[in-house]
Amino acid sequence: MNDNLVNYILHLADDTLILSHRNSEWCGHGPVLEQDIAITNISLDLLGQARNFYQYAAVIIGDGATEDSLAYLRDTREYKNCLLAEQPNGDWAVTVLRQFFFSSYQYFLYRQLQTAGDTQIAAIAEKALKEITYHLRWSSEWVIRLGDGTTESHYRMLKAVETLWPFTGEFFTPVSYESALINYGLLPDISLLKNEWMEKIKSVFDEATIAVPPENVWMQTGGKEGMHTEQLGYILADMQFMQRAYPGLEW
């Protein structure tokens, strides 16, 4: 069971680390100063969540593993983040919609993880939920603002939905380590979270005057099992450079 637990903890850590790095690319480039600060703070929140999970995984793994080695010294196929997290920022519409999709999923997942069979995961989830609630509110407001805004902003939000929607199905498709922990009773059945997630998406999309895509859209999968888009390689080349160039640096 330990292998499955470690893989799941790394999945949670990788999700938040990779999305944190993506959002941090906006630092100094946000559309206005207030939102530049907001997206940077969200990046820091996600980074803090990643650290908590990496530290816990390192304790279980032992053998000299640290949060730094888990974040910086693994290869692309060892990362278990959802594909959505690694997608390029695109324009502001793509960035805020990516955050909205992820935060909506995170919110319902972490509410369930608060009562998970693993007490450390439950504690991290409880602490993170306050941050996630803000991330969800912030991203929801931007989706509505752009979707129900000008002709240009509405068009950009529609294009963002077209780009990102095929990456959302992976949230609710359990992979082997998730299924094992669900069977052990340590995790909620993530497939059951989809209805709540869809209700949240629909309520915000209705205000944004955006139609929810049809159910038969083909979904991308594989990230949680280490099969990624080429985008992750570019992220890791940037993120891991200092640690690989100067081994032994600490976070």
PyMOL commands that set and color helices and strands:
alter all, ss='L'
color gray80, all
select helices_A, chain A and resi 2-24+33-61+67-72+76-78+83-86+92-113+119-147+151-167+169-172+176-184+190-207+223-225+230-239+241-245
alter helices_A, ss='H'
color red, helices_A
deselect
rebuild
show_as cartoon
